[in-house]
Amino acid sequence: MDYNNDAEIAVLQYMQQHLVCPMEELFRNLPDFTMNQKFLTVHRLSREGKVQLRFQNRCEYVIVPSAVARELLYGTTGTAAGDRF
């Protein structure tokens, strides 16, 4: 069993259902994987451009699929609206 691939699939499936979600919520809802697997998977997906990590407030990061992040950032006008959600 390839745990790295399984963790990636689990994260991407969760992100399809919960487009913008706090990192803590994502990790809490994927109990079959270790914290290291979850952090490494999110890091790898971020470096590959599949998801983006955004600083939400003083103590919370959210994970957003890159396509959704671009849509939220630029909207339908094509001009930047800001980089915070």
PEBEL-V560112 format. One line per field, one symbol per residue. ss: DSSP state (A for helix, B for strand, O for the rest). phi: phi as a letter, one per 20 degrees, with the letter a starting at -180 (. if undefined). Layout:
ss: ???
phi: ???
//
This chain:
ss: OOAAAAAAAAAAAAAAAOOBBBAAAAAAOOOOOOAAAAAAAAAAAAAOOOBBBBBBBOOBBBBBBAAAAAAAAAOOOOOOOOOOO
phi: .effffffffffffffecgdbfgffgffecffcffffffffffffffeneccecfebgcbdddcggfffffffdmeendfdpddd
//
